[in-house]
Amino acid sequence: MFGQRIDRAREAMADRGVDVLLLSVGADLPYFCGYEAMPLERLTVLVVPRDGDVHLVVPYLEAPRVVERPEVFNLITWRDSEDPITRVVDLVGGAATAAVGDQMWAGFLVDLGTACPALSFTRASEVTAPLRMVKDADEVAALRRAGAAVDRILADVQTGQVPLVGRTEADVAAQIGRRILDEGHHRINFVIVASGPNAASPHHEPGGRVIRDGEGVLFDIGGTMVGPGDVGYCSDITRCIHVGPPPDGFAELYGVLHASQAAGVAAATVGTPCEDVDVAARRVIDDAGLGEYFVHRTGHGIGVEAHEHPNIVAGNELPLAVGHAFSVEPGIYVPGVWGARLEDIVVAAADGPVAMNQIDRSLAVVDG
């Protein structure tokens, strides 16, 4: 699997005139070699020349965490008394152009530039993002498993099995975080529990606000679950509930949101430009006179990272292809009053868009 991915990367490098790929911390590293580096001040880098051997350079004390794959890469370690930049420079050799991982620490990039003044740098994502965007059958299966896990969690919220009234957002978020792990994820990526007016902040941090009867609560949760090659794949879902019967204004707002999300999913067919999916979802909200309250893109890609390419946003003319995985998540946020968002992960397939999340998309009403 990893060897095939590196072969595809080398084809892309040749097309773009890239001589060497330098992948440090970030999701590209586990995608191409199965190792996820800690975001340390010590340099880790996978050196992939267009031709020749691949090398993984890691701090000596991190070596026990590496699953060695000699058919994919040679492992090179360095100790704290040594300069890792010199190791990488030797491996780069006479390369003229290097594609550097987008999350590489700036200090390392500066050091490489100083050590190799003739070396030209570009973003690794120009090589790797088009490859990672297209998920194979095993990757789609991993996304489906992760999606089913978070479905089970929020289904319990929708049916009132998670007490809400009288508890803080932070307390509810902690309970849901434990469930994310219990359902098979190895990492919690985020848990948003936003009640009442807090739901008007798209990335609200759950805090000490006590959830009350008679208000809406937005839940946006996700984690990372081990998939093919022991590489993690992400889940991401948003649902809203209302504690007690919703007032007319909120019910109407959610009805518009529900129609917007359905329109976005329906538009996500193979060959459709990403920006057209955004337009389809946004038009419904605009037509309802609520366009000013939809303040973000309609969706983002997902896979090894919770947010990756392709983005479902105005200006992205990329046509959807079989295997593209992304969220469709319109939101309506009225500052100081209330907010709502509805999100599924969707995979573009030859016979139409397939949602990785299957639980009820209507506004669930619970007793609290």
The 8 nearest C-alpha neighbors of each residue, nearest first, counted from 0:
[[1, 3, 2, 4, 228, 31, 227, 5],
 [2, 0, 4, 3, 31, 32, 5, 71],
 [1, 3, 5, 4, 0, 71, 6, 70],
 [4, 2, 6, 0, 1, 5, 7, 8],
 [3, 5, 1, 7, 6, 2, 31, 8],
 [4, 6, 8, 2, 7, 3, 9, 1],
 [7, 5, 3, 9, 8, 4, 2, 10],
 [8, 6, 10, 4, 5, 9, 3, 11],
 [9, 7, 5, 11, 6, 10, 12, 4],
 [10, 8, 12, 6, 11, 7, 49, 5],
 [9, 11, 7, 13, 8, 12, 14, 6],
 [10, 12, 14, 8, 9, 13, 126, 15],
 [13, 11, 17, 9, 15, 10, 14, 16],
 [12, 14, 16, 10, 11, 15, 17, 9],
 [13, 15, 11, 12, 16, 10, 17, 9],
 [16, 14, 12, 13, 17, 11, 126, 125],
 [15, 17, 13, 14, 12, 18, 96, 11],
 [18, 16, 12, 96, 15, 19, 97, 13],
 [17, 19, 96, 49, 94, 97, 48, 16],
 [20, 18, 48, 97, 47, 49, 17, 98],
 [19, 21, 98, 47, 97, 46, 99, 48],
 [22, 20, 99, 46, 45, 100, 98, 44],
 [23, 21, 100, 45, 44, 28, 99, 20],
 [22, 24, 44, 103, 43, 100, 45, 28],
 [25, 23, 36, 103, 102, 38, 28, 22],
 [26, 24, 102, 27, 28, 23, 36, 35],
 [25, 27, 28, 29, 303, 30, 304, 24],
 [28, 26, 30, 25, 29, 31, 22, 127],
 [27, 29, 26, 30, 31, 22, 32, 25],
 [30, 28, 33, 34, 35, 32, 31, 27],
 [31, 29, 27, 28, 33, 32, 26, 230],
 [30, 32, 1, 29, 28, 4, 27, 33],
 [31, 33, 29, 34, 1, 30, 28, 71],
 [34, 32, 29, 30, 230, 31, 228, 35],
 [35, 33, 29, 32, 65, 36, 28, 66],
 [36, 34, 29, 28, 37, 33, 24, 26],
 [37, 35, 24, 38, 34, 43, 25, 28],
 [36, 38, 39, 35, 24, 61, 43, 25],
 [39, 37, 24, 36, 40, 25, 41, 104],
 [38, 40, 41, 37, 42, 36, 43, 24],
 [39, 41, 42, 38, 104, 43, 37, 106],
 [42, 40, 39, 58, 43, 57, 38, 79],
 [41, 43, 40, 44, 57, 83, 58, 39],
 [42, 44, 57, 23, 56, 41, 58, 36],
 [45, 43, 23, 22, 56, 55, 21, 46],
 [44, 46, 55, 22, 21, 54, 56, 47],
 [45, 47, 21, 54, 53, 20, 44, 55],
 [46, 48, 20, 53, 19, 45, 21, 49],
 [49, 47, 19, 50, 18, 51, 20, 46],
 [48, 50, 18, 9, 19, 47, 12, 51],
 [51, 49, 48, 52, 9, 47, 18, 19],
 [52, 50, 48, 53, 49, 47, 54, 19],
 [51, 53, 54, 72, 50, 48, 47, 73],
 [52, 54, 72, 47, 46, 73, 48, 51],
 [55, 53, 73, 72, 46, 45, 74, 56],
 [54, 56, 45, 74, 75, 44, 73, 72],
 [55, 57, 75, 44, 43, 76, 45, 74],
 [56, 58, 43, 76, 59, 55, 75, 77],
 [59, 57, 77, 61, 76, 60, 78, 41],
 [58, 60, 76, 77, 62, 78, 61, 57],
 [59, 61, 58, 62, 63, 78, 57, 76],
 [62, 60, 58, 59, 63, 64, 57, 65],
 [61, 63, 64, 59, 65, 60, 57, 58],
 [64, 62, 65, 61, 60, 66, 59, 67],
 [65, 63, 62, 61, 66, 34, 60, 36],
 [66, 64, 62, 63, 67, 34, 61, 35],
 [67, 65, 68, 64, 34, 33, 63, 62],
 [66, 68, 65, 69, 74, 72, 73, 71],
 [67, 69, 71, 70, 72, 66, 73, 32],
 [70, 68, 72, 71, 73, 67, 74, 53],
 [69, 71, 68, 72, 2, 73, 67, 1],
 [72, 70, 69, 68, 2, 1, 53, 32],
 [73, 71, 53, 54, 69, 68, 70, 55],
 [72, 74, 54, 69, 55, 53, 75, 71],
 [75, 73, 55, 54, 56, 72, 76, 67],
 [74, 76, 56, 55, 57, 73, 54, 77],
 [77, 75, 59, 57, 58, 56, 74, 78],
 [76, 78, 58, 59, 81, 83, 57, 79],
 [79, 77, 59, 81, 80, 58, 76, 60],
 [78, 80, 81, 77, 58, 82, 59, 41],
 [81, 79, 78, 82, 77, 83, 59, 58],
 [80, 82, 78, 79, 77, 83, 85, 84],
 [81, 83, 84, 85, 80, 86, 77, 79],
 [84, 82, 86, 85, 81, 77, 87, 42],
 [83, 85, 87, 86, 82, 88, 111, 110],
 [84, 86, 88, 83, 87, 82, 89, 114],
 [87, 85, 83, 89, 84, 88, 90, 82],
 [86, 88, 90, 84, 89, 85, 91, 83],
 [87, 89, 85, 91, 90, 86, 84, 92],
 [90, 88, 92, 86, 87, 91, 85, 84],
 [91, 89, 87, 92, 88, 86, 46, 54],
 [92, 90, 88, 89, 94, 87, 93, 19],
 [93, 91, 89, 90, 94, 88, 87, 95],
 [94, 92, 91, 95, 118, 89, 90, 18],
 [93, 95, 18, 92, 96, 91, 19, 118],
 [94, 96, 118, 119, 93, 18, 97, 117],
 [97, 95, 119, 17, 18, 118, 120, 94],
 [98, 96, 19, 120, 20, 18, 17, 99],
 [99, 97, 123, 121, 20, 122, 120, 21],
 [100, 98, 123, 21, 122, 97, 22, 121],
 [99, 101, 22, 123, 103, 102, 23, 21],
 [100, 102, 103, 122, 99, 123, 124, 25],
 [103, 101, 100, 25, 24, 104, 23, 105],
 [102, 104, 23, 100, 101, 24, 105, 108],
 [105, 103, 106, 107, 102, 108, 40, 24],
 [104, 106, 108, 107, 109, 103, 102, 110],
 [105, 107, 109, 104, 108, 110, 103, 111],
 [108, 106, 110, 109, 105, 104, 111, 103],
 [107, 109, 105, 111, 110, 106, 112, 104],
 [110, 108, 112, 106, 107, 111, 105, 113],
 [109, 111, 107, 113, 108, 112, 114, 106],
 [112, 110, 114, 108, 113, 109, 115, 107],
 [111, 113, 109, 115, 110, 116, 114, 108],
 [112, 114, 110, 111, 115, 116, 109, 108],
 [113, 115, 111, 112, 116, 110, 88, 84],
 [116, 114, 112, 118, 117, 113, 111, 88],
 [115, 117, 112, 113, 118, 114, 119, 111],
 [118, 116, 115, 119, 95, 112, 96, 114],
 [119, 117, 95, 115, 116, 96, 120, 112],
 [118, 120, 96, 95, 97, 117, 121, 116],
 [121, 119, 97, 96, 98, 118, 99, 122],
 [120, 122, 98, 99, 97, 123, 119, 96],
 [121, 123, 98, 99, 124, 125, 101, 100],
 [124, 122, 98, 99, 100, 125, 126, 127],
 [125, 123, 127, 128, 126, 122, 101, 100],
 [124, 126, 123, 122, 127, 128, 129, 121],
 [127, 125, 124, 123, 11, 128, 12, 8],
 [126, 128, 124, 130, 129, 125, 123, 131],
 [127, 129, 124, 131, 130, 132, 126, 125],
 [130, 128, 132, 131, 127, 126, 133, 125],
 [131, 129, 127, 128, 132, 133, 126, 8],
 [130, 132, 128, 133, 129, 127, 134, 302],
 [133, 131, 129, 130, 323, 308, 128, 134],
 [134, 132, 322, 323, 131, 130, 135, 321],
 [135, 133, 322, 138, 139, 323, 132, 136],
 [134, 136, 138, 137, 139, 322, 133, 140],
 [137, 135, 139, 138, 140, 134, 322, 141],
 [138, 136, 140, 139, 135, 141, 227, 134],
 [137, 139, 141, 135, 140, 136, 134, 142],
 [138, 140, 142, 136, 141, 137, 134, 143],
 [139, 141, 143, 137, 138, 142, 136, 144],
 [142, 140, 138, 144, 226, 139, 143, 145],
 [143, 141, 139, 145, 140, 144, 146, 232],
 [142, 144, 146, 140, 355, 141, 145, 147],
 [145, 143, 147, 141, 146, 142, 140, 148],
 [144, 146, 142, 148, 234, 143, 147, 224],
 [147, 145, 143, 234, 148, 144, 356, 149],
 [146, 148, 150, 144, 145, 149, 143, 151],
 [149, 147, 145, 150, 146, 151, 182, 144],
 [150, 148, 152, 151, 146, 147, 153, 145],
 [151, 149, 147, 148, 152, 153, 154, 358],
 [150, 152, 154, 149, 148, 153, 147, 155],
 [153, 151, 149, 150, 154, 155, 148, 156],
 [152, 154, 156, 155, 150, 151, 157, 149],
 [155, 153, 157, 151, 156, 152, 150, 158],
 [154, 156, 160, 153, 158, 157, 152, 159],
 [155, 157, 153, 161, 159, 154, 158, 160],
 [158, 156, 154, 155, 363, 159, 153, 240],
 [159, 157, 155, 156, 160, 154, 365, 363],
 [158, 160, 156, 365, 161, 157, 155, 367],
 [159, 161, 155, 158, 156, 162, 157, 154],
 [160, 162, 156, 159, 163, 155, 367, 158],
 [163, 161, 367, 160, 164, 159, 166, 171],
 [164, 162, 367, 166, 210, 165, 161, 171],
 [165, 163, 210, 367, 211, 166, 212, 162],
 [164, 166, 210, 209, 211, 163, 167, 212],
 [167, 165, 209, 164, 163, 210, 170, 168],
 [168, 166, 209, 170, 207, 169, 208, 210],
 [167, 169, 205, 171, 206, 170, 192, 208],
 [170, 168, 206, 205, 172, 167, 171, 173],
 [171, 169, 173, 167, 172, 168, 166, 174],
 [170, 172, 174, 168, 173, 169, 175, 167],
 [171, 173, 169, 175, 170, 174, 190, 192],
 [174, 172, 176, 170, 171, 175, 169, 177],
 [175, 173, 171, 177, 176, 172, 178, 170],
 [174, 176, 178, 172, 177, 173, 179, 171],
 [177, 175, 173, 179, 178, 174, 172, 187],
 [176, 178, 174, 180, 175, 179, 181, 173],
 [177, 179, 181, 175, 180, 176, 182, 174],
 [178, 180, 176, 182, 177, 181, 184, 175],
 [181, 179, 184, 178, 177, 182, 183, 185],
 [180, 182, 178, 183, 179, 177, 184, 176],
 [183, 181, 179, 180, 148, 178, 184, 149],
 [184, 182, 180, 181, 185, 224, 179, 148],
 [183, 185, 224, 180, 223, 186, 179, 222],
 [184, 186, 224, 180, 223, 183, 187, 225],
 [185, 187, 223, 222, 184, 188, 180, 224],
 [188, 186, 222, 189, 176, 221, 179, 223],
 [187, 189, 222, 221, 186, 223, 190, 220],
 [190, 188, 221, 220, 187, 191, 222, 219],
 [189, 191, 220, 172, 219, 192, 176, 221],
 [192, 190, 219, 218, 205, 220, 193, 204],
 [191, 193, 218, 205, 168, 217, 172, 190],
 [194, 192, 198, 217, 197, 216, 191, 203],
 [193, 195, 216, 197, 198, 215, 210, 196],
 [194, 196, 214, 215, 197, 337, 198, 216],
 [197, 195, 337, 336, 335, 198, 199, 194],
 [198, 196, 193, 199, 194, 195, 200, 203],
 [197, 199, 338, 193, 200, 196, 194, 337],
 [198, 200, 338, 332, 337, 197, 334, 333],
 [201, 199, 203, 198, 202, 197, 332, 338],
 [202, 200, 203, 199, 198, 332, 330, 338],
 [203, 201, 200, 204, 191, 198, 193, 219],
 [202, 204, 200, 201, 193, 205, 191, 197],
 [203, 205, 206, 191, 202, 192, 193, 190],
 [206, 204, 169, 168, 192, 191, 203, 193],
 [207, 205, 169, 168, 208, 204, 167, 170],
 [206, 208, 167, 169, 168, 209, 205, 170],
 [207, 209, 167, 206, 168, 210, 194, 205],
 [210, 208, 167, 166, 165, 207, 211, 168],
 [211, 209, 164, 165, 166, 167, 194, 163],
 [212, 210, 164, 209, 165, 213, 214, 242],
 [211, 213, 242, 214, 164, 243, 367, 210],
 [212, 214, 242, 243, 211, 244, 245, 241],
 [215, 213, 195, 242, 241, 212, 211, 216],
 [214, 216, 241, 195, 240, 194, 242, 217],
 [217, 215, 194, 240, 193, 239, 241, 195],
 [216, 218, 239, 193, 192, 198, 238, 339],
 [219, 217, 192, 238, 191, 237, 239, 220],
 [220, 218, 237, 191, 236, 190, 217, 238],
 [221, 219, 190, 189, 236, 235, 191, 218],
 [222, 220, 235, 234, 188, 189, 187, 236],
 [221, 223, 187, 188, 234, 186, 233, 184],
 [222, 224, 233, 186, 232, 184, 231, 185],
 [223, 225, 184, 231, 232, 185, 145, 233],
 [226, 224, 231, 229, 230, 232, 223, 227],
 [225, 227, 141, 230, 231, 229, 232, 224],
 [228, 226, 229, 230, 137, 138, 225, 141],
 [227, 229, 230, 226, 33, 0, 1, 225],
 [230, 228, 227, 225, 226, 231, 33, 29],
 [231, 229, 228, 226, 225, 227, 33, 29],
 [230, 232, 225, 224, 226, 223, 303, 229],
 [233, 231, 303, 302, 223, 224, 226, 225],
 [234, 232, 223, 305, 222, 302, 303, 224],
 [233, 235, 221, 145, 146, 222, 223, 142],
 [236, 234, 221, 220, 233, 344, 237, 146],
 [237, 235, 342, 343, 219, 220, 221, 238],
 [236, 238, 219, 342, 341, 218, 340, 220],
 [239, 237, 341, 218, 217, 219, 236, 340],
 [240, 238, 217, 216, 362, 218, 339, 363],
 [241, 239, 363, 216, 362, 364, 215, 157],
 [242, 240, 215, 364, 214, 243, 216, 245],
 [241, 243, 365, 213, 212, 214, 367, 366],
 [242, 244, 213, 366, 365, 241, 364, 245],
 [243, 245, 364, 246, 242, 241, 213, 365],
 [246, 244, 250, 241, 249, 243, 247, 213],
 [247, 245, 248, 249, 250, 244, 213, 251],
 [248, 246, 250, 249, 251, 245, 252, 244],
 [249, 247, 251, 250, 246, 252, 245, 253],
 [248, 250, 252, 251, 247, 246, 253, 245],
 [249, 251, 247, 253, 252, 248, 245, 254],
 [252, 250, 254, 248, 249, 253, 247, 255],
 [253, 251, 249, 255, 254, 250, 248, 256],
 [252, 254, 256, 250, 255, 251, 257, 249],
 [255, 253, 251, 257, 256, 252, 250, 258],
 [254, 256, 258, 252, 253, 257, 259, 284],
 [255, 257, 253, 259, 254, 258, 260, 252],
 [256, 258, 254, 260, 259, 255, 253, 261],
 [259, 257, 261, 255, 256, 260, 262, 254],
 [260, 258, 280, 256, 262, 283, 257, 261],
 [259, 261, 263, 257, 262, 258, 280, 329],
 [262, 260, 258, 264, 263, 259, 265, 257],
 [261, 263, 265, 259, 260, 280, 264, 279],
 [264, 262, 280, 260, 266, 276, 279, 261],
 [263, 265, 261, 267, 266, 262, 260, 327],
 [266, 264, 262, 263, 267, 261, 352, 268],
 [265, 267, 263, 264, 276, 268, 262, 279],
 [268, 266, 264, 265, 276, 352, 263, 271],
 [267, 269, 351, 271, 266, 352, 347, 270],
 [270, 268, 319, 320, 271, 347, 321, 349],
 [269, 271, 318, 319, 320, 268, 272, 267],
 [270, 272, 318, 319, 269, 268, 273, 267],
 [273, 271, 318, 316, 317, 275, 274, 319],
 [272, 274, 311, 276, 275, 315, 317, 316],
 [273, 275, 313, 312, 277, 315, 272, 276],
 [276, 274, 278, 277, 272, 273, 279, 271],
 [277, 275, 279, 263, 278, 273, 274, 266],
 [276, 278, 274, 297, 275, 280, 312, 279],
 [277, 279, 275, 281, 276, 280, 282, 274],
 [280, 278, 276, 263, 282, 277, 281, 262],
 [281, 279, 263, 259, 277, 262, 278, 282],
 [280, 282, 278, 284, 283, 279, 277, 285],
 [281, 283, 285, 279, 284, 280, 278, 286],
 [284, 282, 259, 286, 281, 285, 280, 287],
 [285, 283, 287, 281, 290, 289, 286, 282],
 [284, 286, 290, 282, 288, 287, 283, 289],
 [287, 285, 283, 288, 284, 282, 289, 290],
 [288, 286, 284, 285, 289, 283, 255, 290],
 [287, 289, 285, 286, 290, 284, 291, 283],
 [290, 288, 284, 287, 285, 291, 292, 293],
 [289, 291, 285, 292, 284, 293, 288, 281],
 [290, 292, 289, 293, 294, 285, 288, 331],
 [291, 293, 332, 331, 290, 289, 294, 333],
 [294, 292, 331, 290, 330, 291, 295, 332],
 [293, 295, 292, 291, 296, 330, 331, 332],
 [296, 294, 293, 297, 330, 329, 298, 312],
 [295, 297, 312, 298, 311, 277, 294, 313],
 [298, 296, 329, 277, 328, 311, 327, 312],
 [297, 299, 311, 326, 327, 296, 328, 310],
 [300, 298, 310, 325, 326, 311, 306, 309],
 [299, 301, 325, 308, 307, 309, 310, 306],
 [302, 300, 305, 306, 325, 307, 304, 324],
 [301, 303, 304, 232, 233, 305, 300, 307],
 [302, 304, 232, 231, 233, 26, 305, 301],
 [305, 303, 302, 306, 301, 307, 26, 233],
 [304, 306, 301, 233, 302, 307, 303, 234],
 [307, 305, 304, 301, 300, 299, 308, 302],
 [306, 308, 300, 301, 304, 299, 309, 305],
 [309, 307, 300, 310, 132, 128, 299, 301],
 [308, 310, 300, 299, 307, 311, 132, 325],
 [309, 311, 299, 308, 300, 312, 298, 273],
 [312, 310, 298, 273, 297, 277, 299, 274],
 [311, 313, 296, 274, 277, 310, 315, 297],
 [314, 312, 274, 315, 277, 311, 278, 296],
 [313, 315, 274, 316, 312, 273, 317, 311],
 [316, 314, 274, 317, 313, 273, 312, 311],
 [315, 317, 272, 274, 314, 273, 318, 313],
 [316, 318, 272, 315, 273, 319, 274, 309],
 [319, 317, 272, 270, 271, 273, 316, 320],
 [318, 320, 269, 270, 271, 272, 273, 317],
 [321, 319, 269, 323, 322, 270, 318, 347],
 [320, 322, 348, 347, 323, 349, 269, 319],
 [323, 321, 134, 133, 347, 320, 346, 324],
 [322, 324, 133, 347, 132, 346, 320, 321],
 [325, 323, 346, 300, 345, 301, 322, 347],
 [326, 324, 300, 299, 301, 345, 344, 298],
 [325, 327, 344, 298, 299, 343, 345, 328],
 [326, 328, 298, 342, 297, 343, 263, 264],
 [329, 327, 342, 341, 297, 298, 326, 340],
 [328, 330, 297, 340, 260, 341, 327, 256],
 [331, 329, 340, 293, 339, 328, 332, 341],
 [330, 332, 293, 292, 339, 338, 340, 333],
 [331, 333, 338, 199, 292, 334, 337, 339],
 [332, 334, 337, 336, 199, 338, 292, 335],
 [335, 333, 199, 336, 332, 337, 196, 200],
 [334, 336, 196, 333, 337, 199, 197, 195],
 [337, 335, 196, 334, 333, 195, 199, 338],
 [338, 336, 196, 199, 333, 195, 198, 332],
 [337, 339, 332, 199, 198, 331, 333, 196],
 [338, 340, 331, 330, 217, 332, 198, 239],
 [341, 339, 330, 329, 328, 237, 331, 342],
 [340, 342, 237, 328, 238, 329, 330, 260],
 [343, 341, 328, 237, 236, 327, 326, 340],
 [342, 344, 356, 236, 326, 327, 345, 354],
 [343, 345, 326, 355, 325, 354, 356, 327],
 [344, 346, 354, 353, 325, 324, 355, 326],
 [347, 345, 324, 353, 323, 352, 322, 348],
 [346, 348, 352, 321, 323, 322, 269, 268],
 [349, 347, 321, 351, 350, 352, 346, 322],
 [348, 350, 351, 321, 269, 347, 268, 352],
 [351, 349, 348, 352, 268, 269, 347, 353],
 [352, 350, 348, 268, 349, 347, 353, 269],
 [351, 353, 347, 348, 346, 268, 267, 345],
 [354, 352, 346, 345, 347, 351, 355, 348],
 [355, 353, 345, 356, 344, 343, 346, 352],
 [354, 356, 143, 344, 146, 345, 353, 357],
 [357, 355, 354, 146, 343, 358, 150, 344],
 [356, 358, 355, 359, 354, 150, 147, 343],
 [359, 357, 150, 356, 360, 154, 153, 151],
 [360, 358, 361, 357, 154, 363, 362, 157],
 [359, 361, 358, 362, 238, 257, 341, 363],
 [362, 360, 359, 363, 257, 253, 254, 239],
 [363, 361, 240, 239, 364, 360, 253, 241],
 [362, 364, 240, 157, 361, 241, 365, 239],
 [365, 363, 241, 240, 242, 243, 244, 362],
 [366, 364, 242, 159, 367, 243, 241, 363],
 [367, 365, 243, 242, 159, 364, 212, 164],
 [366, 164, 163, 365, 242, 162, 159, 212]]
